[in-house]
Amino acid sequence: MEGGHTIKTFGTAHKTHWVILFLLISGFILRIYDLGIQSFWFDEAISSTAAVAFLETGTPTFPSGLVYSRAILNTFLIALSFKIFGITEFAARLPSVMFGMLTILLVYLMGSKWGNHRIGLIAAVLVTFSVWEIAWSRQARMYQQLQFFYLLSLFLFYEYTRYKDPKWLMLLIFSVTGAVLSHVFGYALIPVFLLYLIISAIKERWMLKDVDNRFIALFILACMALFGFVYNKGVITSVLNTGVNYYDTYIYLLKKDLGIFLFIAVPGGTVLVNRDWKRGLLLISALIIPLYFIFFHVLLLGTRYLYFVIPILFLLIGYFLDFVIEYSSGIFSRSEGVPNHSKTQPAPQVSKMRSFISSGKCASINRINRYLNSLPGMTCNISATTVTSIIVAFLLIFAMYFSPAFTFTPMEKYNLGVNAPQPDFKKAYSFIKEDMQPNDAIVSAWTPPALFYLGKSDYWLGFNVVGTGMDKFLVNNSSREVYTNATAIADVETFREVVDEHERGWVVVDSLGWYKLRPSIKDFISGNLTCYMTTNDTRDAIKVYGWGK
């Protein structure tokens, strides 16, 4: 009806654009909120001090002389942000915010292009409001950046193997390079790609005949070069020589953090493989292979290591809920006698089940359509797919609202999981700075925050940081710590000598550092030093001790 209002099927491209815009705005607000308020935690201080050195000297070299080559791309981007916005917590975390926003778009693209708009929207909604996604999009670390390049590499790899367009290859090389320069987990792409090609070649013998020989040669050479680079860095040797079993712990943490959403993702994998086994093979391999290495070959336990594959779970959830919509709308349309306007071909299971459903004459949707069409200037054609999509969307939002895995309101601080405490180092060192004398000794359990906030750390309260002993954190087995060149205090006798040598001094130690210290050193601190400041946060408490005041 010309000039009237028309209600179209939910999920049109025009409406999708508005939904994506809403998700981007919401995601940006959640990620940018009070971004610079919280203190750096230990790992953030490492990245930020390396970025400051990169900005000042052209290389990410610590005062100890150690060149921080890990996640060099992340260090460069933080340094660039420092140059533009100044050396602040906000500037250091801003690159992660940007990659977090790009990840929302990328996940929607993967879901919509490999499935349909519903799958893309569901996955994008989950990424936008996921506590994990928001939390790590607010950290001055490389994990959000790794996640983006990892997912982008999967997308580009599949598109290139499908279309053989050189532009996809060039973009793929760029993306894989970005993943590798973001974190060593980027190397997981190599076995993922190889497994995909091998299984595809076995399943479809004609594949090797159909592929340009130059592509095969180029890919083999690229893999050989990457394997050589990895081996020279010692990554493969380190992984093979490390044997742990964190399977039960990680599964418990995933169930605790994701709840029912973890279990919804499992049948989603079945739906995906049934619809398109190639995409299913690629995504499931990209999920399982990294998890295997993290569960059994990464020494330090940390949920942050799982983070870069989480959107794959969200995509699988999207596939499962899309199946639910298709199946339910099929039942609904047959029982109500109304058309199913879904543009997606139903899965074979849905078509089989429909044959068992008898037609009814309730026609409640038709009655709604007739009523709305009777209104002046209104043309309406609501389908069964529209109804089921709205119901599933409502149930999804309802489940997200009551799940700790998602949030719709911004927060200043998020729980980062195991072995990622966030004590208020900024408050502790600001307290010291107010009363600090030039010759005061600074003793720290974690030295990079002291270097960033105070400009120095004279002594390190040495302890076994990651389970491999202190030597890994000392310069060439000396008594100097690798980040700030601070002198390591390995025993209580050395600590006593430091206190006797300096008239005044400060000791900063948080809950995790205190837990890892030798009992004799803890007894010495408690019995001989004065506690001047403590925070009330039980999990992330930090204390400032001193002597000679």
C-alpha positions as CSV (number, residue, x, y, z in Angstrom):
1,M,0.0,0.0,0.0
2,E,1.6,3.2,-1.2
3,G,2.4,5.6,1.6
4,G,1.6,3.0,4.3
5,H,3.7,1.2,6.8
6,T,5.0,-2.3,5.9
7,I,6.1,-4.9,8.4
8,K,8.7,-7.1,6.7
9,T,10.3,-10.3,7.7
10,F,12.7,-9.9,10.5
11,G,16.4,-10.1,9.5
12,T,16.4,-8.0,6.3
13,A,19.7,-6.5,5.2
14,H,18.5,-3.0,6.1
15,K,17.5,-4.0,9.6
16,T,20.7,-6.0,10.0
17,H,22.8,-2.9,9.4
18,W,21.0,-1.1,12.2
19,V,21.5,-4.0,14.6
20,I,25.2,-4.2,13.8
21,L,25.5,-0.4,14.4
22,F,23.8,-0.8,17.7
23,L,26.2,-3.7,18.6
24,L,29.2,-1.6,17.7
25,I,28.0,1.4,19.7
26,S,27.2,-0.8,22.7
27,G,30.4,-2.7,22.4
28,F,32.4,0.5,22.2
29,I,30.8,1.9,25.3
30,L,31.3,-1.3,27.3
31,R,35.0,-1.4,26.3
32,I,35.9,2.2,26.6
33,Y,34.2,2.9,29.9
34,D,36.7,4.2,32.5
35,L,39.4,2.7,30.4
36,G,42.2,4.6,32.0
37,I,41.1,4.5,35.6
38,Q,42.3,1.1,36.7
39,S,46.0,0.5,37.5
40,F,48.2,-1.6,35.2
41,W,48.6,-5.1,36.5
42,F,51.9,-7.0,36.1
43,D,51.6,-8.1,32.5
44,E,50.3,-4.8,31.3
45,A,53.2,-3.0,33.0
46,I,55.6,-5.3,31.0
47,S,54.0,-4.4,27.7
48,S,53.8,-0.7,28.5
49,T,57.4,-0.3,29.8
50,A,58.6,-2.1,26.6
51,A,56.4,0.3,24.5
52,V,57.9,3.3,26.3
53,A,61.4,2.0,25.6
54,F,60.4,1.4,22.0
55,L,59.2,5.0,21.8
56,E,62.3,6.4,23.4
57,T,65.1,4.3,21.9
58,G,63.6,2.6,18.8
59,T,63.8,-0.9,20.4
60,P,61.8,-2.5,23.2
61,T,64.8,-2.9,25.5
62,F,64.4,-3.1,29.3
63,P,66.9,-1.5,31.7
64,S,68.5,-4.9,32.1
65,G,69.4,-5.0,28.4
66,L,66.8,-7.6,27.6
67,V,65.0,-7.0,24.3
68,Y,61.3,-7.8,24.7
69,S,60.7,-9.5,21.3
70,R,57.5,-11.2,22.5
71,A,54.3,-9.8,20.8
72,I,56.4,-7.2,19.0
73,L,53.4,-6.0,17.0
74,N,51.4,-5.3,20.1
75,T,54.4,-3.4,21.7
76,F,54.6,-1.3,18.5
77,L,50.9,-0.5,18.5
78,I,51.0,0.5,22.2
79,A,54.0,2.7,21.5
80,L,52.2,4.3,18.6
81,S,49.2,5.0,20.8
82,F,51.5,6.5,23.4
83,K,53.0,8.8,20.8
84,I,49.5,10.0,19.8
85,F,47.7,10.2,23.1
86,G,50.5,10.3,25.7
87,I,51.8,7.7,28.0
88,T,48.7,6.7,30.0
89,E,46.8,3.6,30.8
90,F,44.1,4.8,28.4
91,A,46.5,5.0,25.5
92,A,48.1,1.7,26.3
93,R,44.7,-0.1,26.3
94,L,43.2,1.7,23.3
95,P,44.6,-0.7,20.6
96,S,42.9,-3.6,22.3
97,V,39.6,-1.7,22.3
98,M,40.0,-1.2,18.5
99,F,40.7,-4.8,17.9
100,G,37.7,-5.7,20.0
101,M,35.5,-3.6,17.9
102,L,36.9,-5.2,14.7
103,T,36.3,-8.6,16.1
104,I,32.6,-7.9,16.5
105,L,32.4,-7.1,12.8
106,L,34.6,-10.0,11.8
107,V,32.5,-12.6,13.7
108,Y,29.4,-11.2,12.1
109,L,31.0,-11.5,8.7
110,M,32.1,-15.1,9.3
111,G,28.7,-16.1,10.6
112,S,26.7,-14.4,7.9
113,K,29.0,-15.4,5.0
114,W,29.5,-19.0,6.1
115,G,26.0,-19.4,7.3
116,N,23.3,-16.7,7.3
117,H,22.6,-13.3,8.8
118,R,21.0,-15.0,11.9
119,I,24.1,-16.9,12.7
120,G,26.3,-13.8,12.2
121,L,24.0,-11.7,14.4
122,I,23.8,-14.2,17.2
123,A,27.6,-14.7,17.3
124,A,28.1,-10.9,17.1
125,V,25.7,-10.3,20.0
126,L,27.5,-12.9,22.1
127,V,30.9,-11.3,21.4
128,T,29.6,-7.8,22.1
129,F,28.3,-8.6,25.5
130,S,30.7,-11.4,26.6
131,V,32.5,-10.5,29.9
132,W,35.6,-12.3,28.6
133,E,35.5,-10.3,25.3
134,I,34.9,-7.0,27.1
135,A,37.6,-7.7,29.8
136,W,40.4,-8.6,27.4
137,S,39.4,-5.8,25.0
138,R,40.4,-3.5,27.9
139,Q,43.9,-4.8,28.6
140,A,47.2,-3.5,27.3
141,R,48.2,-6.9,26.2
142,M,48.2,-8.9,23.0
143,Y,45.3,-11.3,23.5
144,Q,42.6,-9.4,21.7
145,Q,44.9,-8.6,18.9
146,L,45.8,-12.3,18.6
147,Q,42.1,-13.3,18.6
148,F,41.3,-10.9,15.7
149,F,44.2,-12.1,13.5
150,Y,43.6,-15.7,14.3
151,L,39.9,-15.5,13.2
152,L,40.8,-13.4,10.2
153,S,43.4,-15.9,9.1
154,L,40.8,-18.7,9.3
155,F,38.3,-16.7,7.2
156,L,40.9,-15.7,4.6
157,F,42.4,-19.2,4.4
158,Y,39.0,-20.8,3.6
159,E,38.1,-18.1,1.1
160,Y,41.5,-18.6,-0.7
161,T,41.2,-22.4,-0.8
162,R,37.7,-21.9,-2.2
163,Y,38.3,-19.2,-4.8
164,K,42.1,-19.3,-5.5
165,D,42.1,-15.5,-5.8
166,P,45.6,-14.1,-5.3
167,K,44.2,-11.2,-3.3
168,W,43.0,-13.6,-0.7
169,L,46.5,-15.1,-0.5
170,M,48.1,-11.7,0.1
171,L,45.6,-10.9,2.8
172,L,46.1,-14.3,4.3
173,I,49.9,-13.8,4.5
174,F,49.4,-10.5,6.1
175,S,46.9,-11.9,8.7
176,V,49.0,-14.9,9.6
177,T,52.0,-12.7,10.1
178,G,49.9,-10.5,12.3
179,A,48.9,-13.5,14.4
180,V,52.4,-14.8,14.7
181,L,53.8,-11.4,15.7
182,S,51.0,-11.1,18.3
183,H,51.6,-14.3,20.2
184,V,53.2,-17.7,19.8
185,F,49.7,-19.2,19.8
186,G,49.5,-17.8,16.3
187,Y,51.6,-20.8,15.2
188,A,48.6,-23.0,15.9
189,L,47.3,-21.9,12.5
190,I,50.0,-24.1,10.8
191,P,48.7,-27.5,12.0
192,V,45.1,-26.3,11.6
193,F,45.7,-25.4,7.9
194,L,47.7,-28.6,7.3
195,L,45.0,-30.8,8.9
196,Y,42.3,-29.1,6.8
197,L,44.2,-29.7,3.5
198,I,45.1,-33.3,4.3
199,I,41.6,-34.3,5.3
200,S,40.1,-32.4,2.4
201,A,42.5,-34.1,0.0
202,I,41.7,-37.5,1.3
203,K,37.9,-36.9,1.3
204,E,37.9,-35.4,-2.2
205,R,40.6,-37.1,-4.2
206,W,40.0,-34.7,-7.1
207,M,41.1,-31.8,-5.0
208,L,44.8,-32.1,-5.8
209,K,44.1,-32.3,-9.5
210,D,42.1,-29.2,-9.4
211,V,44.4,-27.0,-7.5
212,D,47.1,-25.0,-9.2
213,N,50.5,-26.6,-8.6
214,R,51.9,-23.2,-7.8
215,F,49.5,-22.9,-4.9
216,I,50.6,-26.2,-3.5
217,A,54.3,-25.4,-3.8
218,L,53.8,-21.9,-2.3
219,F,51.9,-23.3,0.6
220,I,54.4,-26.0,1.4
221,L,57.3,-23.5,1.2
222,A,55.5,-21.1,3.5
223,C,54.8,-23.9,6.0
224,M,58.5,-25.0,5.9
225,A,59.7,-21.4,6.4
226,L,57.3,-21.0,9.4
227,F,58.3,-24.3,10.9
228,G,61.9,-23.3,10.6
229,F,61.3,-20.0,12.2
230,V,59.4,-21.6,15.1
231,Y,62.1,-24.2,15.6
232,N,64.8,-21.5,15.7
233,K,62.8,-19.7,18.3
234,G,62.7,-22.8,20.4
235,V,58.9,-22.8,20.5
236,I,58.4,-26.4,19.2
237,T,61.1,-27.8,21.5
238,S,59.6,-25.9,24.5
239,V,56.1,-27.3,23.7
240,L,57.2,-30.8,23.2
241,N,59.3,-30.8,26.4
242,T,56.5,-29.5,28.5
243,G,54.0,-32.0,29.8
244,V,51.1,-31.0,32.0
245,N,47.4,-32.0,32.4
246,Y,45.1,-29.1,33.0
247,Y,42.2,-30.7,31.2
248,D,39.9,-31.0,34.2
249,T,40.8,-27.6,35.5
250,Y,40.2,-25.8,32.2
251,I,36.9,-27.6,31.6
252,Y,35.8,-26.7,35.1
253,L,36.7,-23.0,34.5
254,L,35.0,-23.0,31.1
255,K,31.8,-24.5,32.6
256,K,32.0,-22.0,35.5
257,D,32.5,-19.0,33.2
258,L,30.3,-19.9,30.3
259,G,27.7,-22.1,31.9
260,I,24.9,-23.4,29.6
261,F,26.4,-21.6,26.7
262,L,29.3,-24.0,26.6
263,F,26.9,-26.9,26.2
264,I,24.9,-25.2,23.5
265,A,28.1,-24.8,21.4
266,V,28.7,-28.6,21.3
267,P,25.6,-29.5,19.2
268,G,26.3,-26.4,17.2
269,G,29.4,-28.2,15.9
270,T,27.3,-31.1,14.7
271,V,24.9,-28.7,12.9
272,L,27.8,-27.0,11.2
273,V,29.5,-30.2,10.0
274,N,26.2,-31.5,8.7
275,R,25.6,-28.3,6.7
276,D,29.1,-27.8,5.5
277,W,31.8,-30.3,6.5
278,K,34.6,-28.2,5.2
279,R,33.8,-25.1,7.3
280,G,33.0,-27.4,10.2
281,L,36.4,-29.1,9.8
282,L,38.2,-25.8,9.7
283,L,36.4,-24.2,12.7
284,I,36.5,-27.3,14.9
285,S,40.1,-27.9,14.1
286,A,40.9,-24.3,14.9
287,L,39.2,-24.8,18.3
288,I,40.5,-28.3,19.3
289,I,44.1,-28.0,18.3
290,P,45.0,-24.9,20.3
291,L,43.0,-26.3,23.3
292,Y,45.0,-29.5,23.2
293,F,48.3,-27.6,23.4
294,I,47.0,-25.3,26.1
295,F,45.6,-28.2,28.2
296,F,48.6,-30.4,28.0
297,H,51.7,-28.4,26.9
298,V,51.5,-24.9,28.4
299,L,53.1,-24.8,31.8
300,L,51.3,-21.8,33.3
301,L,47.6,-22.1,34.0
302,G,45.6,-19.2,32.8
303,T,42.1,-18.7,31.3
304,R,43.5,-15.9,29.2
305,Y,45.2,-18.5,27.0
306,L,41.8,-19.9,26.0
307,Y,40.5,-16.5,25.1
308,F,41.5,-16.3,21.4
309,V,39.3,-19.3,20.4
310,I,36.2,-18.2,22.4
311,P,34.4,-16.6,19.3
312,I,34.5,-20.0,17.6
313,L,32.3,-21.3,20.4
314,F,29.9,-18.3,19.9
315,L,29.7,-19.1,16.1
316,L,28.8,-22.7,17.0
317,I,26.1,-21.4,19.3
318,G,24.8,-19.4,16.4
319,Y,24.6,-22.5,14.2
320,F,22.7,-24.4,16.9
321,L,20.2,-21.6,17.5
322,D,19.7,-21.2,13.8
323,F,18.9,-24.9,13.6
324,V,16.4,-24.4,16.4
325,I,14.8,-21.5,14.5
326,E,14.6,-23.6,11.3
327,Y,13.2,-26.6,13.1
328,S,10.7,-24.7,15.2
329,S,9.5,-22.5,12.3
330,G,8.9,-25.7,10.3
331,I,6.7,-27.1,13.0
332,F,5.0,-23.7,13.5
333,S,4.3,-23.1,9.8
334,R,2.8,-26.5,9.2
335,S,0.7,-26.5,12.3
336,E,-0.5,-22.9,11.8
337,G,-0.9,-23.2,8.0
338,V,1.3,-20.1,7.4
339,P,4.3,-19.8,5.1
340,N,7.9,-20.2,6.2
341,H,9.8,-17.2,4.7
342,S,13.2,-18.3,5.8
343,K,15.8,-17.9,3.0
344,T,17.9,-20.6,4.5
345,Q,17.5,-24.1,3.3
346,P,16.4,-26.3,6.3
347,A,18.8,-29.0,7.5
348,P,17.9,-32.5,6.3
349,Q,16.8,-33.4,9.9
350,V,14.3,-30.6,9.8
351,S,12.8,-31.7,6.5
352,K,12.5,-35.3,7.7
353,M,10.7,-34.2,10.9
354,R,8.3,-32.0,9.1
355,S,6.8,-35.0,7.3
356,F,5.6,-36.2,10.8
357,I,3.8,-33.0,11.6
358,S,0.2,-32.8,10.6
359,S,-1.4,-29.6,9.5
360,G,-3.6,-27.8,12.0
361,K,-6.1,-24.9,11.5
362,C,-5.3,-22.8,14.5
363,A,-4.0,-20.0,12.2
364,S,-3.2,-17.7,15.1
365,I,-0.5,-16.0,13.0
366,N,-2.9,-15.5,10.1
367,R,-5.3,-13.9,12.5
368,I,-2.6,-11.5,13.7
369,N,-1.8,-10.7,10.0
370,R,-5.5,-10.1,9.2
371,Y,-5.9,-7.9,12.2
372,L,-2.8,-5.8,11.5
373,N,-3.8,-5.5,7.8
374,S,-7.2,-4.2,8.8
375,L,-5.5,-1.2,10.5
376,P,-5.3,2.0,8.4
377,G,-2.2,2.3,6.3
378,M,-0.7,-1.1,7.5
379,T,0.5,-4.0,5.4
380,C,1.6,-7.0,7.4
381,N,3.0,-10.4,6.5
382,I,4.5,-12.1,9.6
383,S,5.9,-15.5,8.9
384,A,6.6,-18.5,11.2
385,T,10.3,-17.8,10.9
386,T,9.8,-14.3,12.2
387,V,7.9,-15.5,15.2
388,T,10.4,-18.2,16.1
389,S,13.3,-15.8,15.5
390,I,11.8,-13.3,17.9
391,I,11.1,-16.0,20.5
392,V,14.7,-17.4,20.3
393,A,16.1,-13.9,20.4
394,F,14.1,-13.1,23.5
395,L,15.2,-16.4,25.2
396,L,18.8,-15.7,24.3
397,I,18.8,-12.2,25.7
398,F,17.0,-13.5,28.8
399,A,19.7,-16.2,29.3
400,M,22.5,-13.8,28.7
401,Y,21.0,-11.3,31.3
402,F,21.0,-13.9,34.0
403,S,24.4,-15.4,33.1
404,P,27.6,-14.2,34.7
405,A,29.3,-14.8,31.3
406,F,27.6,-11.6,29.8
407,T,27.0,-8.1,30.9
408,F,24.9,-5.2,29.5
409,T,26.3,-2.6,31.9
410,P,29.9,-1.2,31.8
411,M,32.2,-1.8,34.7
412,E,35.5,-0.3,35.7
413,K,37.1,-3.7,36.6
414,Y,36.7,-7.3,35.4
415,N,37.9,-10.6,36.7
416,L,40.7,-11.8,34.4
417,G,40.8,-15.3,35.7
418,V,43.5,-17.6,37.1
419,N,47.0,-16.1,37.6
420,A,45.9,-12.7,36.5
421,P,45.5,-10.6,39.7
422,Q,44.9,-6.8,39.3
423,P,46.2,-5.1,42.5
424,D,46.2,-1.3,42.6
425,F,49.9,-0.7,41.9
426,K,49.1,2.9,40.9
427,K,47.7,3.6,44.3
428,A,50.6,1.9,46.1
429,Y,53.4,3.7,44.2
430,S,51.5,7.0,44.4
431,F,51.5,6.6,48.2
432,I,55.3,6.0,48.1
433,K,55.9,8.9,45.8
434,E,54.4,11.4,48.3
435,D,57.0,10.6,51.0
436,M,59.8,9.2,49.0
437,Q,63.4,10.4,49.5
438,P,66.1,10.3,46.7
439,N,68.1,7.5,48.4
440,D,65.1,5.3,49.4
441,A,65.4,1.7,48.4
442,I,62.5,0.3,46.4
443,V,61.8,-3.5,46.9
444,S,59.1,-5.0,44.7
445,A,57.5,-8.4,44.3
446,W,56.7,-7.4,40.7
447,T,59.2,-4.9,39.3
448,P,57.6,-3.7,36.0
449,P,54.8,-1.8,37.7
450,A,57.4,-0.1,39.9
451,L,59.4,0.9,36.8
452,F,56.3,2.3,35.1
453,Y,54.8,4.2,38.1
454,L,57.9,5.1,40.1
455,G,60.7,5.0,37.5
456,K,62.8,2.4,39.2
457,S,62.9,-0.8,41.3
458,D,66.1,-1.4,43.2
459,Y,65.4,-4.9,44.4
460,W,63.2,-7.8,43.4
461,L,61.7,-10.1,46.1
462,G,62.7,-13.2,44.1
463,F,60.4,-16.2,43.9
464,N,59.4,-19.0,41.5
465,V,57.2,-17.0,39.1
466,V,55.8,-19.6,36.7
467,G,57.1,-22.9,38.1
468,T,60.4,-23.0,36.3
469,G,62.5,-21.5,39.0
470,M,64.0,-18.0,39.4
471,D,66.7,-18.4,36.7
472,K,64.4,-17.6,33.8
473,F,63.8,-14.2,35.3
474,L,67.5,-13.4,35.9
475,V,69.9,-11.9,33.3
476,N,72.3,-14.7,32.3
477,N,72.0,-16.5,35.6
478,S,73.2,-13.4,37.4
479,S,71.6,-11.7,40.4
480,R,69.9,-9.1,38.2
481,E,66.2,-9.3,37.3
482,V,65.4,-9.3,33.6
483,Y,62.9,-6.4,33.4
484,T,64.3,-3.6,35.6
485,N,67.8,-4.8,36.3
486,A,66.9,-4.9,40.0
487,T,69.0,-7.0,42.3
488,A,67.2,-10.2,43.3
489,I,66.7,-11.0,46.9
490,A,66.8,-14.7,47.0
491,D,66.9,-15.4,50.7
492,V,66.2,-13.7,54.1
493,E,69.9,-13.0,54.7
494,T,70.2,-10.9,51.6
495,F,67.0,-9.1,52.6
496,R,68.4,-8.3,56.0
497,E,71.6,-6.9,54.4
498,V,69.5,-4.6,52.2
499,V,67.6,-3.3,55.2
500,D,70.9,-2.7,57.1
501,E,72.5,-1.0,54.1
502,H,69.7,1.6,53.5
503,E,68.4,4.0,56.1
504,R,65.0,4.1,54.4
505,G,63.1,1.8,52.1
506,W,59.8,0.6,50.8
507,V,58.4,-2.9,50.1
508,V,55.4,-3.4,47.8
509,V,53.8,-6.8,47.7
510,D,50.4,-8.0,46.5
511,S,48.4,-11.2,47.5
512,L,49.8,-13.4,44.7
513,G,53.4,-12.2,45.3
514,W,53.0,-12.8,49.1
515,Y,51.7,-16.3,48.4
516,K,54.8,-17.1,46.3
517,L,57.4,-15.6,48.7
518,R,59.6,-17.9,50.9
519,P,58.1,-18.2,54.4
520,S,61.3,-16.9,55.9
521,I,61.0,-13.7,53.9
522,K,57.4,-13.3,54.8
523,D,58.2,-13.7,58.5
524,F,61.0,-11.1,58.2
525,I,58.6,-8.6,56.6
526,S,55.9,-9.2,59.1
527,G,58.2,-9.0,62.1
528,N,60.6,-6.2,61.2
529,L,58.9,-3.8,58.8
530,T,55.9,-1.4,59.3
531,C,52.8,-1.7,57.1
532,Y,51.9,1.8,55.9
533,M,49.2,1.1,53.4
534,T,46.9,-1.7,52.4
535,T,43.9,-2.0,50.1
536,N,40.6,-3.7,51.0
537,D,40.4,-5.9,48.0
538,T,40.7,-9.5,49.3
539,R,41.7,-11.1,46.0
540,D,43.9,-8.3,44.7
541,A,45.1,-6.8,48.0
542,I,48.4,-4.9,47.9
543,K,50.4,-3.7,50.9
544,V,53.2,-1.1,51.3
545,Y,55.7,-1.9,54.0
546,G,58.7,0.2,55.0
547,W,61.6,0.9,57.4
548,G,63.5,3.9,58.6
549,K,60.5,6.3,58.6
